[in-house]
């Protein structure tokens, strides 16, 4: 492969190259220092070239995306390049001040979110799609743990960052300690609160050795994947590489309800939403059933309870709850008929008694009428 000189006579420098699978005829995508991307056939023939950026230094790197799409980035922009059409499908994303050092695709959102490492140590996340439409929205910022930039490596819902000081950058020494940081994407998605944050899952130091680069070997990467993963690390001034086992559990995706709460940086297991999600549904059903039973018992108890009479309420007076009006009227009618029969058949010496009884009966009858007189009318 060879890059022809630019129209201005400037010699182009190859900055990155990436193979793109296309059946039995793969393509090779190359970025150069003038900001152009070229596509070559496997025999070295140029298929086409297009300029994608005007940033100083040209194309800094290429990353494989979905299908035949290639993610490219420069110092202050990144975008998607179609190897089939040899064109940039959408306007590149921009909007940060410090130069871009490295880029990675968020492993929890395939090809829809991009993680950027800046030269001042900041790590930011851009969302490149919203539904079916394309976007360039800043959605997340990692905690600032170093003033040195990171080389980024995605791994099972985490982002591994290797400190990579820039020798020619102001205030960055090449002799600075180079450590590996592992960031938990799900914990940062949940937000930060009063509880200790789990955003930084691991911090590893290899003093006095200085890691220069690393390579990850993983299995399928799914939540149920039990295959061992390894990381090979090359150190500065040391021959060969060291291989380590890497055991990181795939974090569960953030709850949808957690976005509406304050969050506590991964420590939301004590929040109400997490507690309700953990609580079995049969428990919720049991509590609801007990509540219904108590409500019915209370309803029956209230219906059997004596109703006290209030002023104008129409209730029975105290002590008269069991009073039967119909029985009282029947007994009163029988009493009057009996007394009338006795008066009609009475005479002789018994008249006084009958008369007295009649008088007494009249008095008694008047008293009875006072109680039930309203009903006789």
Secondary structure, 3 states (H helix, E strand, C coil): CCCCCCCCCCCCCEEEEEEECCCCCCEEEEEECCCEEEEECCCCCEEEEEECCCCCCCCCEEEECCCCEEEEECCCCEEEEECCCCEECCCCECCCCCCEEEEEECCCCCCCEEEEEECCCCEEEEEEEECCEEEEEEEEECCCCCCCCEEEEEECCEEEEEECCCCCCCCCCCCCCCCEEEEEHHHHHHCCCCCCCCCEEEEECCCCCCEEEEEEECCCCCCCCCCCEEEEEEECCCCCEEEEEECCCCCCCCCCHHHHCCCCCCCHHHCHHHHHHHCCHHHHHHHHHHHHHHHHHHHHHHHHCCCCCCCCCCCCCCCCCCCCHHHHHHHHHHHHHHHHHHHHHCCCCHHHHHHHHHHHHHHHHHHHHHHHHHHHC
